[in-house]
Amino acid sequence: MRATIIHGPGDIRVEDRPDPEIKLPADAVVKVTASCVCGSDLWPYRGAFRTPEPRAIGHEFVGVVQSVGADVAALVPGDFVVAPFVDSCGACPQCRNGVTVACDYLASWGGKDEAGFAIDGGQGQYVRVPRAEATLVKVPGVTEPDRELTASLLTLSDVMATGHHAAVAAQAGPGRSVVVVGDGAVGLCGVLAARRLGAERIIAMSRHADRQALAREFGATDVVAERGIAAAAAVRGLLGGVLADAVLECVGTKEAMDQAVACTRPGGNIGFVGSPSGGSELNVRQLFNKNITIGGGMAPARTYIPELLPDVLAGTINPGRVFDVEMPLEDAPEAYRAMDARRAIKVLLRP
């Protein structure tokens, strides 16, 4: 099969790899019908994280079950499934509490399972999925989704679930004002999530016309292009002299977190989901003085997918609009270049 391999900073290649096979009784093999490049994939691409040796990359995919192990009863070949961005067991205390990203048996696409077997990356033609019943979410009544539905289902693998996590952590909801820091795919999905949860006023922070337009389509009532203290002043101006009830930090840098804190009213909430590229220090005294509650972290996508899936299937939300570029898998190196240069919000890859 063909699969995307990262060799080091700026070095993405599509190479031949062995077709995956069932290794353990709880495994399934999935034929990937769509995958994508994530903003967090850019950290190793840019050299922020080391790549000691070439490895498979990609952690968001949807596809069709091809084969299952002897212990898999809830999935059968032909089922269309969404894969969350990490593998989890569904039975440990963390999974039972909904924090699947802290599973006792957590494994990553492109890594290894607890038995030491390699796991394929999501940016390839096929993936062996350990603990398939607990990890994969079957899409009921769907076998061959069209392009639009495929794209929206794919966002449930990560960015829509992550935007939703930020909105939940920030307590976005009816009567609340919301600021979204970050206009990447996660930030835009955060706008959509805040609207879905009933937020009254949603301010998207963006300097890019195409992203501003999509943010408004997703439910943003206002757009702020300023940064830092000027951004907080702009928020005050829009909200009648007060800051926001809820702020979603969807970038993962110190500057983004500082801006989030600056835009939050005393007693407000911050939901942070930006994947940190390094240190992102918090001014605890500032949080203390303003009584700001901060929550979030890595989104438990496997927990959220069943909640969000019905709205995607009904067309109530269409998060797949964040994919503004589609390329064949063989063009994965160009997909990374486009994302890195911000020529694309998010690139969908077709194996």
C-alpha positions, 0 to 999 in steps of 0.5 A: 500500500501507499502511505505518508512517511515523515523523515524529518523537518520539511521532508514528507514522502509517500512510500510503499509499505506492507499492507496491514494484517490482523495481528490481535483478536481485537483488531480490524483493518480499515480501507481509508477513503479520506484522511487529512493533514492536521495543524499538529502534524505541522509541528514535526514538519517544522522541526518543533518535535524531533523525528528520530527515524522515519515514521508513518504520520496522520491521525484523522481518517474515515473508511470502510472495514475490510476485515476483523479479528476473532473478538470483534462482533460489533463491526463487520466488513463493509461498515463505514467508520470514523476513527478518533485521533487516538486508539483507546480501550473503552474499559479502563477508568479513564475511558469509562469517565470519558477521558479516552485520550488518557486511556491506560492502553493509549496508542497513536496512529503511526506508533505501536500497540501494547503488544509492540506491533506497529500501527499504520498512520492515517495518511495511507491506504489502509490502517490496522486498528487495535481495540477496534470495537472501542476505538472506531465509531460505526456510521449507521445507514451509511456505506458510501457517503458523498464528498460533502458528508465524507468531509464532515464525518472526517472532521469528527476524527479530530477538529470538530471534536476538538472545537467542541471540547473547547466550547464545552470547557469554556461553558459556551451556551445560551446567553453567553458571549464567546471569543474564539482565538485562532482561525485554523480548522479547530478555531473555525469548528470552535465557532460552529460548536459555540453556535451549536451550543446556543451562544448568543454572541460569537467573536472570531479573531482572524486576519484572513478574509477567507477564514473570516467568511467561513467563521461568519458562515459557521455562526460568528456574529463579529470578527476582530483582526486586532491582536493583544491588548488591542484585541481585548479593547475591540472585544470591549467595544463590541460587548458594550464595555465588558469582556467575553464570558467564554474564550476558546484558545485554539492555537497553542502558543503563549501569545494566543493564551495571553490574548485569551486571558486578556479577552475573558471577563472576571469570573469567565471561562477559558477552554484551551485546546491548542496543541502546544508547540512548547511552553505556554506559561500562565500568569496564575496571579492574573487568573486568581485576581480575575477568578478565571476558570480554565479547562480543556486540553486534549479532546476526547474525540471518541467520547464526543463523536456519538454526540456530534454524529447525528447533527452531521448526518442530519445536516444541522452542522457542516464542519467539512467546510473547513476543507478548502483544498482536496488532493490525492494521497500522492500529493501529500508533500504539497498538502503539507507545504500548502498548510505550512504556508497557510495557503490552505485551511485544511487539506483533505487527502484521497487515497 
